[in-house]
Amino acid sequence: MKKVKRNHQQRKKYKGTGQRKTRSSGHPRPSFSPARRRAVKVLVGAVIVCIATAGFFSLRLLLRTDEKQQKTKQTSNQTEGQALLPVREPLRTEQEIAALKKEEMELAEKLMSDFLGNENSLMIMGNVWHRYGNAVEALKFYNRVLNINPKRPDVYNVMGEVSLAKGKFEEAIGYWRKALAINPQLPNVHSNIGHALMILGRRDEVFVEFEKEIQISPNSGLTYFLLGQAYLQEKEYEKAKENYEKTIKINPEHANAYYGLATVCARLGNSDKAKECSEKFKKLKADSRKNLKGRKLVYDDFVETQKLAALTFIEAAQMYRGIGKSGKAEELLKQAAGLDPENVACLLELASMYQKNSQPLKALQLHKKIIEIEPDNAIYHFRTGILSARLKQFNEAEKAFRKVITLAPQQSAGYRELACIYLDTGEKLLQARQLAEKAVALEAIAANYFALSLACNKNGDNANALSAIKRAIELEPGNPQYQRLYKLIQQRN
């Protein structure tokens, strides 16, 4: 999840109360609203849920009722072609930036026209204005969204960010509390409130907010860092030390956490540890300066502008896809991928479209690209295995499911699907049974009992095959696959 972690790392770096970092170039840095980042995460989560659910039904390959039809689909899938994504050169000049902004604004205006009065099109337009530094226009559109749907926490959240940027801390807190009243589990909002309270000097309330944030987002390195800063201000050095260490555990490259840890260790009398952390801080800072050597700060802004514009294209694609305009949606998603080639949410959305349009080869290609970006995410390997099996690429499917087992050994899906690969190919049947038994031991669900029944049946153990399929039917009595296998085993007995 290296790339996703950047969301926290790219946020404000704090020393003391931590003011926002400003740029020396004089140009306003585009504001990448965490609300929009979270919207993308929600999209990713939704796609992942669908992926996991789809895995259960991949077992249908083991009980084919129309072999001829399957072979026809297989031939079609193998010749469907590749998913060709555009390669867009990075922006290099102010003129190119202006052209992209114009293109993005025209897209937002097109959405306003095609989805007249739609709250999502209004939200997109508000976000575009917000990122371009026009808070007045942005707030006009956010308020129009709330007039249509006053129960949108994301709107109050971004309005809080607008107020914070304007130095209106109490107003920002008010908006964020409205967001939490609608969705108490909204991530990062308690952390935002805590930061505003630190600036206002309301320290007693700071700790409450940060502790609430940790309950919602236990892996938020930023929150632990800010909590460490707060305890340092209160001279509670042991607690500050504990939170800095948690920050570093989550993000070993967090330079300012080492600086804070060096400070508290020195005040606790641990000079050796303080020296070690200070040296680490200096090294990380030196590495950072080395990486930036020869690069202009404006280049980073250009890259960020491309990534932000990609979000607008993704959101527009979702809207067109929702009304059945899949061709338009695909075009916009490809443009987004060209702007931000490592945007996993974009690739997932595009892969989902291809899968629903019976283009599994294209979907598989995109999932392999996603794995290159996030190699340690088990769900992406799982989905790659499912698609590979569908395309009869059994060696690739086996590798994918073995990787799933390595990354998520306590989840049953990898064991179950690998068992199904062996059953489908007629190889390693004894190992298939062992894998199915492991899946049932981890999670006693119908799909796992179904796989175990198939494995027992293939190994000639009809008694246990019958027992397992009965259990599957008890758990899901309406599943026709289970009923067919039950009748088949009964006939053999």
C-alpha positions as CSV (number, residue, x, y, z in Angstrom):
1,M,0.0,0.0,0.0
2,K,2.9,2.3,-0.5
3,K,1.2,4.6,-2.9
4,V,-1.9,5.0,-0.8
5,K,0.2,6.0,2.2
6,R,1.4,9.0,0.3
7,N,-2.0,10.6,1.1
8,H,-0.9,11.0,4.7
9,Q,2.7,11.8,3.9
10,Q,1.8,14.5,1.4
11,R,-0.3,16.3,4.0
12,K,1.1,19.0,6.3
13,K,4.4,18.4,8.0
14,Y,4.3,19.8,11.5
15,K,6.8,21.2,13.9
16,G,5.4,22.6,17.2
17,T,1.8,23.5,16.2
18,G,2.8,22.9,12.6
19,Q,1.8,25.7,10.2
20,R,1.0,24.9,6.6
21,K,4.1,24.8,4.4
22,T,4.1,27.6,1.7
23,R,5.9,27.6,-1.6
24,S,8.6,30.0,-2.5
25,S,7.5,30.2,-6.1
26,G,4.5,32.4,-5.2
27,H,2.0,30.3,-7.1
28,P,-0.9,28.7,-5.0
29,R,-0.5,25.0,-4.7
30,P,-3.5,23.2,-5.9
31,S,-5.6,22.0,-3.0
32,F,-6.1,18.2,-3.1
33,S,-9.1,17.8,-0.8
34,P,-8.8,14.8,1.5
35,A,-12.6,14.5,1.0
36,R,-11.9,13.7,-2.6
37,R,-9.1,11.4,-1.7
38,R,-11.5,9.6,0.6
39,A,-14.2,9.4,-2.1
40,V,-11.6,7.6,-4.2
41,K,-10.9,5.2,-1.3
42,V,-14.6,4.5,-1.0
43,L,-14.7,3.6,-4.7
44,V,-11.7,1.3,-4.2
45,G,-13.5,-0.3,-1.2
46,A,-16.7,-0.8,-3.2
47,V,-14.8,-2.4,-6.0
48,I,-13.0,-4.7,-3.6
49,V,-16.2,-5.8,-2.0
50,C,-17.6,-6.7,-5.4
51,I,-14.3,-8.5,-6.2
52,A,-14.5,-10.6,-3.1
53,T,-18.1,-11.5,-3.7
54,A,-17.4,-12.5,-7.3
55,G,-14.8,-14.9,-6.0
56,F,-17.4,-17.2,-4.5
57,F,-19.1,-17.6,-7.8
58,S,-15.9,-18.5,-9.7
59,L,-16.6,-22.1,-8.6
60,R,-19.3,-22.3,-11.3
61,L,-16.4,-23.3,-13.6
62,L,-16.4,-26.7,-11.9
63,L,-20.0,-27.5,-12.7
64,R,-20.3,-26.4,-16.4
65,T,-23.7,-27.2,-17.9
66,D,-22.9,-26.0,-21.4
67,E,-19.3,-26.9,-22.4
68,K,-19.8,-25.7,-25.9
69,Q,-20.9,-22.3,-24.8
70,Q,-17.9,-22.0,-22.5
71,K,-15.5,-22.9,-25.3
72,T,-17.1,-20.2,-27.5
73,K,-16.7,-17.6,-24.8
74,Q,-13.1,-18.7,-24.2
75,T,-12.2,-18.2,-27.8
76,S,-13.9,-14.8,-27.9
77,N,-12.1,-13.7,-24.7
78,Q,-8.7,-14.7,-26.0
79,T,-9.1,-12.6,-29.2
80,E,-10.7,-9.5,-27.6
81,G,-7.5,-7.4,-27.8
82,Q,-5.5,-5.5,-25.3
83,A,-6.6,-2.5,-23.1
84,L,-4.6,0.3,-24.7
85,L,-4.0,3.2,-22.3
86,P,-2.8,6.5,-23.6
87,V,0.7,7.7,-22.7
88,R,0.6,11.4,-21.9
89,E,3.8,13.3,-21.5
90,P,4.2,15.1,-18.2
91,L,3.2,18.8,-18.2
92,R,6.3,21.0,-18.5
93,T,5.1,24.6,-19.1
94,E,2.6,27.0,-17.7
95,Q,0.8,27.0,-21.1
96,E,0.3,23.2,-20.8
97,I,-1.1,23.6,-17.3
98,A,-3.5,26.3,-18.5
99,A,-4.7,24.0,-21.3
100,L,-5.3,21.1,-18.9
101,K,-7.2,23.4,-16.6
102,K,-9.3,24.6,-19.5
103,E,-10.0,21.0,-20.5
104,E,-11.0,20.1,-17.0
105,M,-13.3,23.1,-16.6
106,E,-15.0,22.4,-19.9
107,L,-15.6,18.8,-18.7
108,A,-17.1,20.1,-15.4
109,E,-19.4,22.5,-17.4
110,K,-20.4,19.6,-19.7
111,L,-21.4,17.6,-16.7
112,M,-23.5,20.6,-15.5
113,S,-25.2,20.6,-18.8
114,D,-25.7,16.8,-19.2
115,F,-26.7,16.3,-15.5
116,L,-28.7,19.5,-14.9
117,G,-29.3,20.1,-11.2
118,N,-27.4,16.9,-10.2
119,E,-25.7,17.2,-6.9
120,N,-22.7,15.3,-8.0
121,S,-22.1,17.5,-11.0
122,L,-22.4,20.5,-8.7
123,M,-19.9,18.9,-6.3
124,I,-17.4,18.3,-9.1
125,M,-17.6,21.9,-10.2
126,G,-17.2,23.1,-6.6
127,N,-14.1,20.9,-6.3
128,V,-12.6,22.3,-9.5
129,W,-13.0,25.9,-8.3
130,H,-11.7,25.0,-4.9
131,R,-8.5,23.5,-6.3
132,Y,-8.0,26.5,-8.5
133,G,-8.0,28.7,-5.4
134,N,-11.4,30.4,-5.9
135,A,-13.1,29.7,-2.5
136,V,-16.0,32.0,-3.2
137,E,-17.1,30.2,-6.3
138,A,-16.4,26.8,-4.7
139,L,-18.7,27.6,-1.7
140,K,-21.5,28.7,-4.1
141,F,-21.6,25.2,-5.6
142,Y,-21.1,23.4,-2.2
143,N,-24.1,25.3,-0.8
144,R,-26.1,24.3,-3.9
145,V,-25.2,20.7,-3.2
146,L,-26.4,21.1,0.4
147,N,-29.7,22.6,-0.8
148,I,-30.4,19.4,-2.8
149,N,-29.0,17.0,-0.2
150,P,-28.2,18.4,3.3
151,K,-27.0,15.0,4.5
152,R,-23.6,15.0,2.6
153,P,-20.7,14.8,5.1
154,D,-18.2,15.2,2.3
155,V,-19.5,18.7,1.5
156,Y,-19.2,19.8,5.1
157,N,-15.7,18.3,5.3
158,V,-14.4,20.2,2.3
159,M,-16.1,23.4,3.5
160,G,-14.1,22.9,6.7
161,E,-10.9,22.7,4.7
162,V,-11.8,25.9,2.9
163,S,-12.4,27.7,6.2
164,L,-9.1,26.3,7.6
165,A,-7.2,27.6,4.6
166,K,-8.7,31.1,5.2
167,G,-7.7,31.0,8.9
168,K,-11.3,30.7,10.1
169,F,-10.6,27.9,12.6
170,E,-13.8,28.0,14.6
171,E,-15.8,28.0,11.4
172,A,-13.8,25.0,10.1
173,I,-14.5,23.1,13.4
174,G,-18.2,23.9,13.0
175,Y,-18.3,22.4,9.5
176,W,-16.4,19.3,10.5
177,R,-18.7,18.7,13.5
178,K,-21.6,18.8,11.1
179,A,-19.9,16.2,8.9
180,L,-19.4,14.0,12.0
181,A,-23.1,14.4,13.0
182,I,-24.0,12.8,9.7
183,N,-21.2,10.2,9.6
184,P,-19.4,9.7,13.0
185,Q,-17.0,7.3,11.4
186,L,-15.7,9.7,8.7
187,P,-11.9,9.3,8.7
188,N,-9.5,12.2,9.3
189,V,-12.1,14.6,10.5
190,H,-11.3,14.3,14.2
191,S,-7.7,14.8,13.3
192,N,-8.5,18.0,11.4
193,I,-10.5,19.2,14.4
194,G,-7.6,18.4,16.7
195,H,-5.2,20.3,14.5
196,A,-7.4,23.4,14.5
197,L,-7.8,23.1,18.3
198,M,-4.0,23.0,18.7
199,I,-3.7,26.3,16.8
200,L,-6.4,27.8,18.9
201,G,-4.6,26.7,22.1
202,R,-7.5,24.5,23.3
203,R,-5.3,21.7,24.4
204,D,-7.7,19.9,26.7
205,E,-9.9,19.2,23.7
206,V,-7.0,18.2,21.4
207,F,-6.4,14.8,23.0
208,V,-10.0,13.8,22.9
209,E,-10.2,14.4,19.2
210,F,-7.0,12.6,18.4
211,E,-8.0,9.6,20.5
212,K,-11.3,9.4,18.6
213,E,-9.5,9.6,15.3
214,I,-7.3,6.6,16.3
215,Q,-10.4,4.6,17.1
216,I,-11.6,5.2,13.5
217,S,-8.2,5.1,11.8
218,P,-5.8,3.0,13.9
219,N,-3.1,3.2,11.2
220,S,-3.0,6.9,10.8
221,G,0.6,7.9,11.2
222,L,-0.3,11.6,11.0
223,T,-2.6,11.3,13.9
224,Y,0.0,9.6,16.1
225,F,2.5,12.3,15.1
226,L,0.2,15.1,16.0
227,L,-0.6,13.4,19.3
228,G,3.1,13.2,19.9
229,Q,3.4,16.9,19.2
230,A,0.6,17.7,21.6
231,Y,2.1,15.6,24.4
232,L,5.5,17.3,23.8
233,Q,3.9,20.7,24.3
234,E,2.4,19.5,27.6
235,K,5.8,18.1,28.6
236,E,4.5,14.6,28.9
237,Y,7.6,13.1,27.3
238,E,6.9,9.4,27.8
239,K,3.5,9.7,26.1
240,A,5.1,11.9,23.3
241,K,7.8,9.3,22.8
242,E,5.2,6.5,22.6
243,N,3.3,8.3,19.8
244,Y,6.4,9.2,17.8
245,E,7.5,5.6,17.9
246,K,4.0,4.5,16.6
247,T,4.3,7.1,13.8
248,I,7.7,5.7,12.8
249,K,6.4,2.1,12.9
250,I,3.7,3.0,10.5
251,N,5.9,5.3,8.3
252,P,9.6,4.6,8.8
253,E,10.5,7.6,6.5
254,H,8.7,10.2,8.6
255,A,11.6,12.6,9.2
256,N,9.8,14.9,11.6
257,A,8.8,12.0,13.8
258,Y,12.5,11.2,14.3
259,Y,13.1,14.9,15.1
260,G,10.4,14.8,17.8
261,L,11.6,11.5,19.1
262,A,15.2,12.9,19.4
263,T,13.8,15.9,21.3
264,V,11.9,13.8,23.9
265,C,14.7,11.3,24.3
266,A,17.1,14.2,25.1
267,R,14.7,15.6,27.7
268,L,14.3,12.1,29.2
269,G,18.0,11.8,29.5
270,N,18.5,9.1,26.9
271,S,21.3,10.8,25.0
272,D,22.3,7.8,22.9
273,K,18.8,7.3,21.6
274,A,18.5,11.1,21.0
275,K,21.7,11.1,19.0
276,E,20.6,8.1,16.9
277,C,17.2,9.7,16.1
278,S,18.8,13.0,15.3
279,E,21.2,11.3,12.8
280,K,18.3,9.5,11.2
281,F,16.4,12.8,10.9
282,K,19.4,14.5,9.2
283,K,19.8,11.5,6.8
284,L,16.2,11.6,5.8
285,K,16.3,15.3,5.2
286,A,19.5,15.0,3.2
287,D,18.0,12.2,1.1
288,S,15.0,14.4,0.5
289,R,17.2,17.3,-0.7
290,K,19.2,15.0,-2.8
291,N,16.1,13.7,-4.5
292,L,15.0,17.2,-5.2
293,K,18.3,18.4,-6.5
294,G,18.0,19.7,-10.1
295,R,14.2,19.7,-9.9
296,K,12.1,22.8,-9.8
297,L,9.4,23.0,-7.2
298,V,7.0,23.9,-10.0
299,Y,7.5,20.5,-11.5
300,D,5.9,18.9,-8.4
301,D,3.0,21.3,-8.8
302,F,2.6,20.2,-12.5
303,V,2.5,16.5,-11.4
304,E,0.0,17.2,-8.7
305,T,-2.2,19.2,-11.1
306,Q,-2.3,16.2,-13.4
307,K,-3.3,13.9,-10.6
308,L,-6.0,16.2,-9.5
309,A,-7.4,16.6,-13.0
310,A,-7.4,12.8,-13.3
311,L,-9.9,12.7,-10.3
312,T,-12.3,14.9,-12.2
313,F,-12.2,12.6,-15.2
314,I,-12.7,9.6,-13.0
315,E,-15.8,11.2,-11.3
316,A,-17.2,12.2,-14.6
317,A,-16.7,8.7,-15.9
318,Q,-18.7,7.3,-13.0
319,M,-21.6,9.6,-13.8
320,Y,-21.7,8.7,-17.4
321,R,-21.4,5.0,-16.6
322,G,-24.3,5.3,-14.2
323,I,-26.6,6.3,-17.1
324,G,-25.4,3.6,-19.4
325,K,-22.9,5.6,-21.5
326,S,-20.1,3.1,-21.1
327,G,-18.2,4.3,-24.2
328,K,-18.0,7.8,-22.9
329,A,-17.0,6.5,-19.4
330,E,-14.2,4.4,-20.9
331,E,-12.9,7.3,-22.9
332,L,-12.8,9.5,-19.7
333,L,-11.1,6.8,-17.7
334,K,-8.4,6.3,-20.3
335,Q,-7.8,10.0,-20.2
336,A,-7.5,9.8,-16.4
337,A,-5.1,6.9,-16.7
338,G,-3.0,9.0,-19.1
339,L,-2.9,11.9,-16.6
340,D,-2.1,9.7,-13.6
341,P,-0.9,6.2,-14.7
342,E,-0.6,5.0,-11.1
343,N,-4.1,5.9,-10.0
344,V,-5.4,2.5,-8.7
345,A,-9.0,3.7,-8.4
346,C,-9.0,4.6,-12.1
347,L,-7.6,1.3,-13.2
348,L,-10.1,-0.6,-10.9
349,E,-13.0,1.3,-12.4
350,L,-11.9,0.6,-15.9
351,A,-11.2,-3.1,-15.1
352,S,-14.7,-3.4,-13.6
353,M,-16.2,-2.0,-16.8
354,Y,-14.3,-4.5,-19.0
355,Q,-15.4,-7.4,-16.8
356,K,-19.0,-6.4,-16.9
357,N,-18.7,-6.0,-20.7
358,S,-17.3,-9.6,-21.0
359,Q,-13.8,-8.5,-21.8
360,P,-11.8,-10.4,-19.1
361,L,-8.5,-10.3,-21.0
362,K,-8.5,-6.5,-20.7
363,A,-9.6,-6.6,-17.1
364,L,-6.8,-9.1,-16.4
365,Q,-4.2,-6.8,-18.1
366,L,-5.3,-3.9,-15.9
367,H,-5.2,-6.0,-12.7
368,K,-1.6,-7.0,-13.5
369,K,-0.8,-3.3,-13.8
370,I,-2.4,-2.6,-10.5
371,I,-0.3,-5.3,-8.9
372,E,2.8,-3.6,-10.2
373,I,1.7,-0.5,-8.3
374,E,0.5,-2.3,-5.1
375,P,2.3,-5.6,-5.0
376,D,1.4,-6.5,-1.4
377,N,-2.4,-6.1,-1.8
378,A,-3.9,-9.6,-1.6
379,I,-7.2,-8.7,-3.1
380,Y,-5.6,-7.7,-6.4
381,H,-3.7,-11.0,-6.7
382,F,-7.0,-12.7,-5.8
383,R,-8.8,-11.0,-8.6
384,T,-5.9,-11.7,-11.0
385,G,-6.3,-15.4,-10.1
386,I,-10.0,-15.4,-10.8
387,L,-9.6,-13.8,-14.2
388,S,-6.7,-16.0,-15.1
389,A,-8.8,-19.1,-14.3
390,R,-11.7,-17.8,-16.3
391,L,-9.3,-17.4,-19.3
392,K,-7.9,-21.0,-18.7
393,Q,-4.5,-19.5,-17.7
394,F,-4.2,-22.0,-14.9
395,N,-0.5,-21.6,-14.2
396,E,-1.0,-17.9,-13.8
397,A,-4.0,-18.5,-11.6
398,E,-2.1,-20.9,-9.4
399,K,0.7,-18.4,-8.9
400,A,-1.8,-15.7,-8.1
401,F,-3.7,-17.7,-5.4
402,R,-0.4,-18.9,-3.9
403,K,0.5,-15.2,-3.5
404,V,-2.9,-14.6,-1.9
405,I,-2.2,-17.3,0.7
406,T,1.2,-15.8,1.4
407,L,-0.2,-12.3,1.9
408,A,-3.4,-13.3,3.7
409,P,-2.8,-16.7,5.3
410,Q,-5.8,-16.3,7.7
411,Q,-8.3,-15.7,4.8
412,S,-10.0,-18.7,3.3
413,A,-10.5,-17.4,-0.2
414,G,-7.0,-18.1,-1.5
415,Y,-7.0,-21.7,-0.2
416,R,-10.5,-22.4,-1.7
417,E,-9.7,-21.0,-5.1
418,L,-6.4,-22.7,-5.4
419,A,-8.2,-26.0,-4.5
420,C,-10.7,-25.2,-7.3
421,I,-7.8,-24.7,-9.8
422,Y,-6.5,-28.2,-9.0
423,L,-9.9,-29.7,-9.2
424,D,-10.6,-28.0,-12.5
425,T,-7.4,-29.3,-14.1
426,G,-7.6,-32.7,-12.5
427,E,-4.1,-32.2,-10.9
428,K,-2.9,-32.4,-7.3
429,L,-6.3,-33.8,-6.2
430,L,-5.1,-34.7,-2.7
431,Q,-3.6,-31.3,-2.2
432,A,-6.9,-29.8,-3.4
433,R,-8.7,-31.6,-0.6
434,Q,-6.2,-30.4,2.0
435,L,-6.7,-26.8,0.7
436,A,-10.4,-27.1,0.9
437,E,-10.3,-28.5,4.4
438,K,-8.1,-25.5,5.4
439,A,-10.6,-23.1,3.9
440,V,-13.4,-24.7,5.9
441,A,-11.3,-24.6,9.1
442,L,-10.7,-20.8,8.6
443,E,-14.3,-20.0,7.5
444,A,-17.2,-22.3,7.7
445,I,-19.2,-20.8,4.8
446,A,-21.2,-22.5,2.0
447,A,-18.7,-21.8,-0.7
448,N,-15.9,-23.5,1.2
449,Y,-18.1,-26.6,2.0
450,F,-19.0,-26.7,-1.7
451,A,-15.3,-26.8,-2.6
452,L,-14.6,-29.4,0.0
453,S,-17.5,-31.6,-1.3
454,L,-16.0,-31.4,-4.8
455,A,-12.6,-32.3,-3.5
456,C,-13.8,-35.3,-1.6
457,N,-15.9,-36.4,-4.6
458,K,-12.8,-36.1,-6.9
459,N,-10.8,-38.2,-4.4
460,G,-13.4,-40.9,-4.3
461,D,-14.7,-40.1,-0.8
462,N,-18.4,-39.9,-1.5
463,A,-19.5,-40.1,2.2
464,N,-17.6,-36.9,3.1
465,A,-18.5,-35.3,-0.2
466,L,-22.2,-35.9,0.7
467,S,-21.7,-34.5,4.2
468,A,-20.0,-31.4,3.0
469,I,-22.6,-30.6,0.3
470,K,-25.4,-31.1,2.8
471,R,-23.7,-28.5,5.0
472,A,-23.4,-26.1,2.1
473,I,-27.1,-26.5,1.3
474,E,-28.0,-25.8,4.9
475,L,-26.1,-22.6,4.8
476,E,-27.4,-21.6,1.3
477,P,-30.5,-23.6,0.6
478,G,-31.4,-21.7,-2.6
479,N,-28.1,-22.3,-4.5
480,P,-28.8,-24.4,-7.6
481,Q,-25.1,-25.4,-8.0
482,Y,-25.2,-27.0,-4.6
483,Q,-28.4,-28.8,-5.4
484,R,-27.0,-30.2,-8.6
485,L,-23.9,-31.5,-6.9
486,Y,-26.0,-33.1,-4.1
487,K,-28.1,-35.0,-6.7
488,L,-25.0,-36.1,-8.6
489,I,-23.3,-37.5,-5.4
490,Q,-26.6,-39.2,-4.3
491,Q,-26.8,-40.9,-7.7
492,R,-23.3,-42.2,-7.4
493,N,-24.1,-43.6,-3.9
